[in-house]
Amino acid sequence: MPRQLGELEDAVMTRVWQWNRPVTVREVLEDLQQERSIAYTTVMTVMDNLHQKGWVRREVDGRAYRYTAVSTRAAYSAALMNEAWSKSDNPAAALVAFFGMMSPEQRESLQAALRIVQGDEATERPGAPGR
């Protein structure tokens, strides 16, 4: 299971995920500098650490590296939720508490996701309609 990203790692990965293309340290730096004062070497170190930890892959492009995400933000979020849920001594109670914290929009998203999963399960069963 992935460990939770640190605050700066998350800020870097958010950009890599949002841009959904190979990015350079310089591009990430310039965007981060709109929010905070940060050095090139700091961003370079964070991106190198993310590469070493398997969050991003990198390819040489001239004198720089271009970094791309290994997986999606959705996969990362799902892994964190699964890890938290699996550590509970009462998973049902944990889910009830989690649902209680959800906004109406989040509940709607959850219901839509359940319909998708249940639809996929129906098409995978032998003898299910549509097979």
C-alpha positions in Angstrom: 0.0 0.0 0.0 1.3 3.5 -0.7 2.1 5.7 2.2 0.4 9.1 2.2 2.3 11.7 0.3 3.9 14.6 2.3 2.6 18.1 1.8 5.2 19.1 -0.8 5.1 15.7 -2.5 1.3 16.1 -2.9 1.7 19.6 -4.3 4.1 18.3 -6.9 2.1 15.2 -7.7 -1.1 17.3 -8.0 0.5 19.2 -10.9 1.8 16.0 -12.5 -1.6 14.4 -12.3 -3.5 17.5 -13.5 -1.3 18.3 -16.4 -1.3 14.6 -17.5 1.8 14.9 -19.7 5.5 14.7 -19.1 6.7 17.7 -17.0 10.0 19.2 -16.1 11.2 20.4 -12.7 11.2 24.0 -14.1 7.5 23.8 -15.0 6.5 22.5 -11.6 8.7 25.1 -9.9 7.2 28.0 -11.8 3.7 26.8 -10.9 4.5 26.2 -7.3 6.2 29.7 -7.0 2.7 31.2 -7.6 1.8 29.9 -4.2 5.0 29.9 -2.2 8.7 30.8 -2.2 10.6 27.6 -3.2 14.0 26.8 -4.6 14.6 24.9 -7.8 16.8 22.4 -5.9 14.0 21.7 -3.5 11.6 20.8 -6.3 14.3 18.8 -8.0 14.9 16.8 -4.8 11.2 16.1 -4.3 10.8 14.9 -7.9 13.9 12.7 -7.6 12.5 11.3 -4.3 9.1 10.6 -6.0 11.0 8.8 -8.8 13.0 6.7 -6.3 9.7 5.8 -4.5 8.0 4.8 -7.7 5.5 7.6 -8.0 6.8 9.0 -11.3 9.0 7.7 -14.1 11.4 10.0 -15.9 13.1 10.2 -19.3 16.0 12.3 -20.3 15.1 15.3 -22.6 18.3 17.2 -23.4 19.8 18.3 -20.1 16.6 17.8 -18.1 14.3 15.0 -17.1 10.6 14.8 -18.0 8.5 13.2 -15.3 5.2 11.3 -15.8 2.9 9.8 -13.1 3.0 6.0 -12.8 -0.6 5.9 -11.7 -3.6 8.2 -11.4 -4.8 10.4 -8.5 -7.9 8.2 -8.4 -5.8 5.1 -7.9 -3.8 6.8 -5.1 -7.0 8.0 -3.4 -8.6 4.6 -3.6 -5.5 2.9 -2.2 -5.5 5.3 0.8 -9.2 4.7 1.5 -8.7 1.0 1.2 -5.7 1.1 3.6 -7.6 3.1 6.2 -10.7 0.9 5.9 -8.7 -2.3 6.2 -7.0 -1.1 9.4 -10.4 -0.7 11.1 -11.5 -3.2 13.7 -15.1 -2.6 12.6 -15.2 -1.9 8.8 -19.0 -1.5 8.7 -18.9 1.1 11.5 -16.1 2.9 9.7 -18.0 3.1 6.5 -21.1 4.4 8.2 -19.1 7.1 9.9 -17.4 7.9 6.6 -20.8 8.1 4.8 -22.0 10.4 7.5 -19.2 12.9 6.8 -20.0 13.0 3.0 -21.6 15.9 1.3 -24.7 15.3 -0.8 -22.5 15.6 -3.9 -20.1 13.0 -2.6 -23.0 10.6 -1.8 -24.3 11.1 -5.3 -20.8 10.3 -6.7 -20.7 7.2 -4.5 -24.1 6.0 -5.7 -23.0 6.6 -9.3 -19.9 4.5 -8.7 -21.9 1.7 -7.1 -24.2 1.6 -10.1 -21.1 1.3 -12.4 -19.6 -1.5 -10.3 -23.0 -3.3 -10.0 -23.5 -3.0 -13.7 -20.0 -4.5 -14.3 -20.7 -7.4 -12.0 -24.0 -8.2 -13.7 -22.4 -8.4 -17.1 -19.6 -10.7 -15.7 -22.0 -13.3 -14.3 -22.8 -16.3 -16.5 -26.3 -16.1 -17.8 -26.6 -12.4 -17.0 -28.6 -10.3 -19.4 -26.5 -9.0 -22.3 -24.2 -12.0 -22.4 
